[in-house]
């Protein structure tokens, strides 16, 4: 199981929770699992070409993830952050 930290701007898709558990051996598989349970969340994180959206940041533990094909191990923590912008 992978522990997933959900950013505040996506918590409405998950019933308001900030942490969920998901299955998967790669980030993309975890996002697919999340999307089965929380429809629409995956599209907010990755685009139609399976690229991480420019305003989203993903980390496995403390390491930045740039590709949803990045592998995960049981017990890993996937952190999803929405980048802040504005002036």
ROSEDREN-210701 format. One line per field, with one value per atom (N, C-alpha, C, O): residue number from 1; residue in three letters; atom name; x, y, z. Coordinates in pm, whole numbers, always signed. Layout:
N
num: c(NUM;...)
residuo: c(ala;...)
atomo: c(CA;...)
c1: c(X;...)
c2: c(Y;...)
c3: c(Z;...)
END
This chain:
87
num: c(1;1;1;1;2;2;2;2;3;3;3;3;4;4;4;4;5;5;5;5;6;6;6;6;7;7;7;7;8;8;8;8;9;9;9;9;10;10;10;10;11;11;11;11;12;12;12;12;13;13;13;13;14;14;14;14;15;15;15;15;16;16;16;16;17;17;17;17;18;18;18;18;19;19;19;19;20;20;20;20;21;21;21;21;22;22;22;22;23;23;23;23;24;24;24;24;25;25;25;25;26;26;26;26;27;27;27;27;28;28;28;28;29;29;29;29;30;30;30;30;31;31;31;31;32;32;32;32;33;33;33;33;34;34;34;34;35;35;35;35;36;36;36;36;37;37;37;37;38;38;38;38;39;39;39;39;40;40;40;40;41;41;41;41;42;42;42;42;43;43;43;43;44;44;44;44;45;45;45;45;46;46;46;46;47;47;47;47;48;48;48;48;49;49;49;49;50;50;50;50;51;51;51;51;52;52;52;52;53;53;53;53;54;54;54;54;55;55;55;55;56;56;56;56;57;57;57;57;58;58;58;58;59;59;59;59;60;60;60;60;61;61;61;61;62;62;62;62;63;63;63;63;64;64;64;64;65;65;65;65;66;66;66;66;67;67;67;67;68;68;68;68;69;69;69;69;70;70;70;70;71;71;71;71;72;72;72;72;73;73;73;73;74;74;74;74;75;75;75;75;76;76;76;76;77;77;77;77;78;78;78;78;79;79;79;79;80;80;80;80;81;81;81;81;82;82;82;82;83;83;83;83;84;84;84;84;85;85;85;85;86;86;86;86;87;87;87;87)
residuo: c(unk;unk;unk;unk;unk;unk;unk;unk;unk;unk;unk;unk;unk;unk;unk;unk;unk;unk;unk;unk;unk;unk;unk;unk;unk;unk;unk;unk;unk;unk;unk;unk;unk;unk;unk;unk;unk;unk;unk;unk;unk;unk;unk;unk;unk;unk;unk;unk;unk;unk;unk;unk;unk;unk;unk;unk;unk;unk;unk;unk;unk;unk;unk;unk;unk;unk;unk;unk;unk;unk;unk;unk;unk;unk;unk;unk;unk;unk;unk;unk;unk;unk;unk;unk;unk;unk;unk;unk;unk;unk;unk;unk;unk;unk;unk;unk;unk;unk;unk;unk;unk;unk;unk;unk;unk;unk;unk;unk;unk;unk;unk;unk;unk;unk;unk;unk;unk;unk;unk;unk;unk;unk;unk;unk;unk;unk;unk;unk;unk;unk;unk;unk;unk;unk;unk;unk;unk;unk;unk;unk;unk;unk;unk;unk;unk;unk;unk;unk;unk;unk;unk;unk;unk;unk;unk;unk;unk;unk;unk;unk;unk;unk;unk;unk;unk;unk;unk;unk;unk;unk;unk;unk;unk;unk;unk;unk;unk;unk;unk;unk;unk;unk;unk;unk;unk;unk;unk;unk;unk;unk;unk;unk;unk;unk;unk;unk;unk;unk;unk;unk;unk;unk;unk;unk;unk;unk;unk;unk;unk;unk;unk;unk;unk;unk;unk;unk;unk;unk;unk;unk;unk;unk;unk;unk;unk;unk;unk;unk;unk;unk;unk;unk;unk;unk;unk;unk;unk;unk;unk;unk;unk;unk;unk;unk;unk;unk;unk;unk;unk;unk;unk;unk;unk;unk;unk;unk;unk;unk;unk;unk;unk;unk;unk;unk;unk;unk;unk;unk;unk;unk;unk;unk;unk;unk;unk;unk;unk;unk;unk;unk;unk;unk;unk;unk;unk;unk;unk;unk;unk;unk;unk;unk;unk;unk;unk;unk;unk;unk;unk;unk;unk;unk;unk;unk;unk;unk;unk;unk;unk;unk;unk;unk;unk;unk;unk;unk;unk;unk;unk;unk;unk;unk;unk;unk;unk;unk;unk;unk;unk;unk;unk;unk;unk;unk;unk;unk;unk;unk;unk;unk;unk;unk;unk;unk;unk;unk;unk;unk)
atomo: c(N;CA;C;O;N;CA;C;O;N;CA;C;O;N;CA;C;O;N;CA;C;O;N;CA;C;O;N;CA;C;O;N;CA;C;O;N;CA;C;O;N;CA;C;O;N;CA;C;O;N;CA;C;O;N;CA;C;O;N;CA;C;O;N;CA;C;O;N;CA;C;O;N;CA;C;O;N;CA;C;O;N;CA;C;O;N;CA;C;O;N;CA;C;O;N;CA;C;O;N;CA;C;O;N;CA;C;O;N;CA;C;O;N;CA;C;O;N;CA;C;O;N;CA;C;O;N;CA;C;O;N;CA;C;O;N;CA;C;O;N;CA;C;O;N;CA;C;O;N;CA;C;O;N;CA;C;O;N;CA;C;O;N;CA;C;O;N;CA;C;O;N;CA;C;O;N;CA;C;O;N;CA;C;O;N;CA;C;O;N;CA;C;O;N;CA;C;O;N;CA;C;O;N;CA;C;O;N;CA;C;O;N;CA;C;O;N;CA;C;O;N;CA;C;O;N;CA;C;O;N;CA;C;O;N;CA;C;O;N;CA;C;O;N;CA;C;O;N;CA;C;O;N;CA;C;O;N;CA;C;O;N;CA;C;O;N;CA;C;O;N;CA;C;O;N;CA;C;O;N;CA;C;O;N;CA;C;O;N;CA;C;O;N;CA;C;O;N;CA;C;O;N;CA;C;O;N;CA;C;O;N;CA;C;O;N;CA;C;O;N;CA;C;O;N;CA;C;O;N;CA;C;O;N;CA;C;O;N;CA;C;O;N;CA;C;O;N;CA;C;O;N;CA;C;O;N;CA;C;O;N;CA;C;O;N;CA;C;O;N;CA;C;O;N;CA;C;O;N;CA;C;O;N;CA;C;O;N;CA;C;O)
c1: c(+83;+0;+88;+195;+40;+109;+25;-96;+88;+21;+31;+140;-83;-87;-134;-240;-55;-92;-164;-107;-288;-371;-366;-389;-336;-332;-472;-571;-480;-611;-699;-821;-642;-724;-785;-873;-741;-798;-875;-931;-879;-945;-1095;-1156;-1156;-1299;-1330;-1441;-1234;-1254;-1251;-1305;-1190;-1168;-1251;-1215;-1360;-1444;-1383;-1421;-1289;-1230;-1112;-1061;-1066;-952;-819;-812;-715;-584;-489;-383;-523;-440;-528;-632;-483;-552;-447;-329;-490;-402;-444;-563;-346;-375;-281;-175;-321;-241;-170;-221;-52;+18;+167;+224;+229;+375;+446;+569;+367;+420;+323;+207;+369;+285;+157;+49;+169;+52;-52;-172;-6;-99;-168;-287;-96;-156;-260;-369;-229;-325;-448;-560;-429;-542;-630;-753;-567;-642;-720;-837;-657;-726;-844;-952;-824;-930;-1049;-1162;-1025;-1137;-1225;-1348;-1162;-1237;-1283;-1386;-1205;-1234;-1231;-1134;-1337;-1337;-1301;-1352;-1213;-1171;-1042;-983;-996;-875;-750;-664;-741;-621;-601;-489;-711;-701;-656;-606;-673;-626;-476;-414;-417;-275;-192;-81;-245;-175;-263;-385;-198;-272;-304;-282;-356;-396;-279;-299;-158;-38;+34;+149;-34;+21;+144;+233;+148;+255;+201;+85;+285;+244;+219;+303;+106;+69;+171;+226;+197;+300;+279;+376;+155;+128;+122;+92;+151;+151;+293;+376;+322;+452;+426;+341;+499;+487;+621;+727;+616;+736;+711;+603;+812;+811;+908;+1030;+851;+933;+982;+901;+1113;+1171;+1220;+1266;+1212;+1263;+1153;+1044;+1182;+1087;+1066;+1161;+942;+907;+866;+781;+925;+897;+819;+778;+798;+736;+644;+682;+523;+429;+467;+403;+568;+617;+715;+759;+749;+842;+786;+668;+873;+827;+814;+879;+726;+700;+714;+699;+743;+752;+646;+606;+601;+504;+556;+671;+472;+511;+561;+580;+583;+625;+515;+398;+556;+462;+471;+578;+357;+348;+284;+171;+359;+311;+275;+356;+154;+105;+87;+18;+149;+139;+93;+132;+10;-27;+60;+66;+129;+217;+134;+26;+186;+120;+172;+289;+82;+125;+45;-48;+84;+14;+112;+234;+59;+147;+107;+174)
c2: c(-119;+0;+125;+128;+225;+354;+457;+467;+532;+642;+764;+800;+828;+942;+1065;+1064;+1171;+1299;+1380;+1407;+1418;+1491;+1640;+1679;+1726;+1870;+1925;+1868;+2035;+2092;+2118;+2101;+2159;+2190;+2065;+2078;+1946;+1822;+1741;+1636;+1788;+1712;+1699;+1605;+1790;+1778;+1652;+1600;+1603;+1479;+1357;+1251;+1370;+1257;+1269;+1212;+1340;+1353;+1438;+1426;+1524;+1616;+1563;+1632;+1443;+1387;+1433;+1463;+1437;+1481;+1365;+1384;+1245;+1127;+1009;+986;+934;+811;+705;+735;+581;+471;+423;+422;+384;+338;+225;+207;+149;+37;+80;+163;+23;+46;+28;+51;-14;-31;+85;+91;+176;+298;+411;+386;+534;+649;+644;+670;+613;+607;+507;+533;+393;+292;+341;+314;+412;+469;+573;+577;+657;+756;+689;+737;+579;+504;+450;+458;+396;+344;+456;+439;+570;+684;+727;+757;+729;+774;+679;+722;+551;+456;+489;+478;+528;+559;+704;+735;+793;+936;+991;+1056;+965;+1002;+1149;+1239;+1169;+1303;+1351;+1448;+1285;+1335;+1320;+1407;+1209;+1184;+1296;+1343;+1337;+1438;+1573;+1656;+1597;+1721;+1717;+1821;+1597;+1580;+1559;+1611;+1483;+1456;+1494;+1495;+1525;+1564;+1444;+1329;+1470;+1364;+1281;+1169;+1333;+1260;+1195;+1154;+1186;+1126;+1201;+1140;+1330;+1414;+1484;+1526;+1497;+1569;+1714;+1778;+1765;+1903;+2001;+1978;+2112;+2207;+2264;+2297;+2276;+2335;+2231;+2265;+2106;+2000;+1951;+1948;+1913;+1857;+1727;+1721;+1623;+1493;+1455;+1479;+1396;+1350;+1211;+1180;+1128;+997;+1013;+1017;+1020;+1058;+1200;+1292;+1218;+1352;+1374;+1483;+1271;+1280;+1325;+1267;+1428;+1475;+1369;+1304;+1353;+1258;+1339;+1428;+1308;+1382;+1299;+1352;+1173;+1081;+987;+932;+967;+879;+732;+646;+702;+564;+531;+417;+629;+606;+497;+497;+405;+291;+327;+417;+251;+268;+133;+29;+137;+16;+23;+131;-93;-98;-17;-33;+68;+152;+290;+375;+315;+448;+550;+515;+676;+786;+873;+920;+894;+979;+1110;+1113;+1218;+1350;+1426;+1437;+1477;+1555;+1698;+1723;+1792;+1933;+2013;+1985;+2110;+2206;+2328;+2389;+2365;+2482;+2608;+2621;+2700;+2828;+2928;+2927;+3014;+3119;+3245;+3244;+3349;+3474;+3585;+3566;+3697;+3808;+3888;+3985)
c3: c(+0;+0;+0;+61;-68;-77;-3;-25;+83;+152;+61;+17;+33;-59;+16;+79;+10;+68;-40;-146;-12;-108;-75;+40;-174;-146;-123;-169;-54;-17;-139;-130;-252;-368;-433;-519;-395;-449;-345;-377;-223;-118;-139;-88;-213;-240;-321;-312;-399;-475;-382;-417;-267;-174;-48;+55;-54;+64;+173;+290;+137;+232;+311;+399;+280;+355;+293;+174;+376;+329;+304;+243;+351;+329;+293;+354;+193;+154;+125;+107;+120;+82;-56;-88;-136;-272;-309;-248;-409;-460;-587;-663;-611;-736;-721;-615;-831;-833;-899;-901;-954;-1017;-987;-953;-999;-970;-1054;-1002;-1181;-1268;-1220;-1228;-1171;-1119;-993;-972;-908;-788;-828;-770;-926;-972;-1032;-1014;-1104;-1158;-1046;-1053;-942;-827;-760;-726;-742;-682;-769;-717;-900;-990;-992;-1013;-971;-962;-842;-848;-734;-612;-604;-545;-664;-659;-802;-842;-880;-1022;-1046;-979;-1143;-1183;-1122;-1170;-1018;-950;-1038;-1038;-1111;-1194;-1296;-1317;-1362;-1467;-1411;-1487;-1284;-1223;-1198;-1176;-1202;-1172;-1298;-1309;-1394;-1519;-1637;-1627;-1750;-1869;-1957;-1918;-2076;-2169;-2220;-2267;-2212;-2254;-2135;-2147;-2023;-1901;-1849;-1789;-1873;-1817;-1694;-1691;-1594;-1473;-1512;-1576;-1472;-1508;-1450;-1342;-1522;-1479;-1340;-1271;-1297;-1165;-1053;-938;-1085;-984;-959;-1050;-836;-798;-724;-635;-762;-697;-637;-696;-520;-450;-397;-348;-408;-343;-227;-245;-108;+7;-14;-28;-16;-37;-180;-213;-263;-400;-497;-499;-575;-675;-782;-826;-822;-929;-1051;-1042;-1164;-1287;-1388;-1492;-1360;-1456;-1380;-1277;-1432;-1362;-1376;-1315;-1454;-1463;-1351;-1340;-1269;-1158;-1068;-1033;-1030;-951;-804;-752;-738;-596;-527;-590;-400;-318;-210;-166;-167;-59;+60;+102;+114;+226;+187;+274;+57;+13;+40;+56;+45;+61;-65;-101;-129;-247;-204;-155;-221;-183;-309;-402;-313;-428;-379;-280;-450;-414;-534;-648;-510;-612;-597;-490;-704;-698;-679;-735;-601;-579;-681;-719;-723;-815;-783;-703;-847;-824;-789;-791;-757;-729;-612;-578)
END
